[in-house]
Amino acid sequence: MIHIKDFTFNSFQTRCSIVWDEGGNCAFIDPGCSSSSELDALKRTVSEKGLKPVCIMLTHGHFDHILGTAALASAFGGLPVYMHPADRFTLESNEYFCRCFGAPMPEAFETADVVEGSVVEVGSLRFEVIETPGHTVGGVCYLERSEKTLFCGDTLFAGAIGRTDHPGGDYDKIMESIFTKLLHLEGDTKVIPGHGPCSDIATERMTNPFLLPFNEPYED
């Protein structure tokens, strides 16, 4: 069984999730914590629930999703940080983003590569890596298929899709990623995006205005 606790961090209201199995093995997804108090909230949850951190998983490298990565990895003894290798371009682009938004630059950290078909094991949980470029060049989603749970970063939102107007963005690619990789998942798969409310695949197929060619009518 999967357990999930969500946090909303930094001025961009970025979701960070802690996920864990019945044995308490846990992973952090997109730790965008931008202050010591936000980082402490993660550490406090680990302590209170008796969790055993295994790794950090990044859906992509935009600064608002990674601000706390270096500090969090260090706090738990050097956790591996999983990211698609193509998104090193995005890490390098963060100087541009931070200058545009007046945000601090994230501390540097080492990454371990994940690509399409990789599986990140967190105790009994198995997160399949799905390559979904478009919002960034190396964006990925993490699917726990048996739990019907998809962590999709900024690729797909409830009623929207990720923006593609920043360096590395590509509208055609994000649409291809969503149509060919995500919308064919089981309809009751929970969609947990990097910002905003959660949804499910069926709801996005039927109602997301950015995906009208795929929209299906409700049955009577």
Sequence and secondary structure as in RCSB ss.txt:
>XXXX:A:sequence
MIHIKDFTFNSFQTRCSIVWDEGGNCAFIDPGCSSSSELDALKRTVSEKGLKPVCIMLTHGHFDHILGTAALASA
FGGLPVYMHPADRFTLESNEYFCRCFGAPMPEAFETADVVEGSVVEVGSLRFEVIETPGHTVGGVCYLERSEKTL
FCGDTLFAGAIGRTDHPGGDYDKIMESIFTKLLHLEGDTKVIPGHGPCSDIATERMTNPFLLPFNEPYED
>XXXX:A:secstr
  EEEEEEETTTTEEEEEEE TT EEEEE     SHHHHHHHHHHHHHHT EEEEEE S   HHHHTTHHHHHHH
TTS  EEE GGGHHHHHHHHHHHHHHT         EE  TT EEEETTEEEEEEE TTSSTT EEEEEGGGTEE
EEETTEETTEE    STT  HHHHHHHIIIIITTS TT EEEESSS  EEHHHHHHH GGGGGG      
